[in-house]
Amino acid sequence: MKITNNNVQPVNPYKANQVKSEKVKHENSVQTDRLEISNEAKKLSEPSPITTQRNEKVSALKAQIQAGTYKVDAEQLASDLIGYYQPKL
């Protein structure tokens, strides 16, 4: 006589108890999230003097553009572009 495997899963009578105990352990071990920010990170979040100077310059340029008094120096712009794309070695 030949017995073939008919894909019958093995039965584990202790599985139900194991699942229940794991669920209870998980419910008992409620964890809360915490966040700690170091002093260095707090210092990095403060605006630097460079940032404040840049913001002042940008706001001044915006005011000039809105007033129509902003003029572009074409020669200076061309010189800066050339210096950017062909840096001196």
PATIBA-434144 format. One record per residue: x, y, z of N, C-alpha, C in turn; residue in three letters. Coordinates in steps of 0.02 Angstrom, whole numbers, padded with zeros to 5 digits, always signed. Example, Ala and Ser with C-alpha at 12.3 -4.5 7.8 and 13.67 -1.06 7.14 Angstrom:
BEGIN
+00660-00284+00390+00615-00225+00390+00660-00165+00390ALA +00642-00112+00354+00684-00053+00357+00645+00002+00394SER 
REM end
This chain:
BEGIN
+00042-00058+00000+00000+00000+00000+00045+00062+00000MET +00025+00111-00039+00064+00172-00045+00025+00230-00013LYS +00058+00265+00033+00026+00323+00065+00061+00385+00039ILE +00022+00430+00014+00050+00493-00012+00033+00550+00035THR +00073+00601+00031+00062+00660+00072+00008+00702+00039ASN -00047+00712+00073-00103+00751+00046-00103+00823+00072ASN -00044+00849+00084-00035+00917+00109-00071+00929+00174ASN -00068+00882+00218-00097+00889+00284-00046+00922+00329VAL -00066+00977+00360-00021+01014+00403-00016+00979+00470GLN +00043+00978+00500+00050+00947+00565+00011+00987+00618PRO -00015+00954+00666-00055+00985+00718-00012+00994+00780VAL -00012+01054+00806+00025+01070+00867-00026+01092+00919ASN -00041+01051+00968-00092+01069+01017-00070+01126+01063PRO -00007+01141+01066+00017+01193+01110+00021+01262+01076TYR +00007+01263+01012+00013+01324+00973-00035+01378+00999LYS -00097+01359+01015-00146+01408+01038-00123+01441+01103ALA -00097+01400+01149-00072+01429+01211-00011+01473+01200ASN +00031+01455+01154+00090+01495+01139+00070+01563+01110GLN +00021+01562+01066-00002+01625+01035-00032+01670+01089VAL -00072+01641+01134-00103+01681+01187-00050+01711+01234LYS -00001+01673+01251+00051+01698+01296+00092+01753+01263SER +00105+01746+01199+00142+01799+01163+00101+01863+01159GLU +00035+01856+01150-00008+01914+01146-00009+01951+01213LYS -00013+01913+01268-00013+01943+01334+00053+01978+01347VAL +00109+01948+01328+00174+01979+01338+00178+02044+01298LYS +00151+02043+01238+00153+02102+01195+00111+02158+01226HIS +00052+02141+01252+00009+02192+01282+00040+02220+01346GLU +00076+02179+01384+00106+02202+01446+00167+02246+01434ASN +00198+02238+01378+00259+02275+01364+00244+02336+01320SER +00198+02377+01341+00181+02438+01304+00239+02486+01310VAL +00263+02508+01254+00319+02553+01253+00296+02621+01228GLN +00326+02672+01255+00311+02739+01231+00372+02766+01194THR +00358+02808+01146+00412+02838+01108+00439+02899+01146ASP +00503+02909+01138+00536+02966+01169+00580+03000+01118ARG +00588+03063+01127+00631+03101+01083+00675+03146+01126LEU +00740+03141+01114+00787+03183+01150+00829+03221+01098GLU +00831+03285+01106+00869+03327+01059+00930+03353+01097ILE +00988+03340+01068+01050+03360+01101+01060+03435+01096SER +01105+03461+01137+01120+03532+01136+01149+03554+01069ASN +01189+03509+01039+01218+03525+00973+01164+03533+00920GLU +01114+03488+00923+01059+03493+00874+01018+03556+00886ALA +01010+03575+00948+00973+03637+00963+01011+03698+00935LYS +01077+03696+00942+01117+03751+00915+01112+03754+00839LYS +01109+03695+00807+01103+03693+00734+01036+03719+00710LEU +00984+03712+00751+00918+03735+00730+00910+03811+00735SER +00954+03843+00773+00952+03916+00779+00980+03947+00715GLU +00952+04003+00694+00978+04035+00633+01049+04062+00645PRO +01091+04050+00597+01160+04074+00602+01164+04146+00579SER +01218+04181+00596+01225+04250+00574+01227+04256+00498PRO +01254+04206+00466+01257+04207+00392+01187+04203+00364ILE +01145+04162+00394+01076+04155+00370+01038+04220+00379THR +01047+04253+00435+01010+04315+00446+01034+04370+00398THR +01100+04372+00386+01125+04421+00338+01099+04407+00268GLN +01096+04343+00250+01071+04325+00184+00997+04343+00177ARG +00958+04330+00229+00887+04348+00227+00877+04423+00220ASN +00918+04462+00255+00914+04535+00249+00930+04558+00178GLU +00981+04528+00148+01001+04546+00081+00946+04528+00031LYS +00917+04469+00039+00863+04447-00006+00803+04492+00001VAL +00785+04511+00062+00727+04555+00071+00741+04624+00040SER +00803+04648+00046+00820+04712+00015+00815+04708-00061ALA +00839+04652-00090+00834+04644-00162+00762+04638-00184LEU +00720+04604-00146+00649+04599-00163+00617+04668-00163LYS +00634+04708-00114+00606+04776-00110+00627+04817-00171ALA +00691+04811-00191+00715+04848-00250+00679+04825-00313GLN +00669+04760-00320+00636+04734-00379+00564+04758-00381ILE +00529+04756-00325+00459+04778-00324+00453+04852-00336GLN +00503+04891-00314+00502+04963-00325+00525+04981-00396ALA +00556+04934-00430+00580+04947-00498+00646+04982-00500GLY +00683+04982-00445+00748+05017-00443+00807+04970-00448THR +00795+04906-00455+00850+04857-00460+00878+04857-00530TYR +00943+04867-00536+00977+04868-00601+01032+04814-00600LYS +01037+04778-00654+01086+04725-00661+01148+04753-00695VAL +01206+04743-00665+01270+04763-00695+01291+04706-00741ASP +01283+04715-00806+01295+04662-00855+01368+04640-00855ALA +01414+04687-00849+01485+04670-00849+01504+04628-00788GLU +01478+04647-00731+01493+04610-00669+01462+04539-00673GLN +01402+04535-00701+01369+04470-00708+01409+04425-00755LEU +01432+04451-00812+01471+04412-00859+01537+04390-00828ALA +01568+04434-00791+01632+04418-00758+01622+04362-00707SER +01568+04366-00668+01555+04315-00617+01539+04248-00650ASP +01502+04248-00705+01486+04186-00740+01549+04153-00769LEU +01592+04193-00798+01654+04166-00825+01698+04138-00769ILE +01702+04174-00714+01741+04150-00657+01712+04086-00627GLY +01647+04078-00631+01615+04017-00604+01629+03957-00649TYR +01621+03966-00714+01629+03909-00759+01702+03897-00779TYR +01745+03945-00772+01815+03935-00787+01856+03960-00726GLN +01856+03921-00673+01893+03943-00613+01968+03943-00626PRO +02001+03989-00593+02074+03994-00599+02105+03938-00558LYS +02150+03902-00589+02182+03847-00554+02244+03868-00521LEU 
REM end
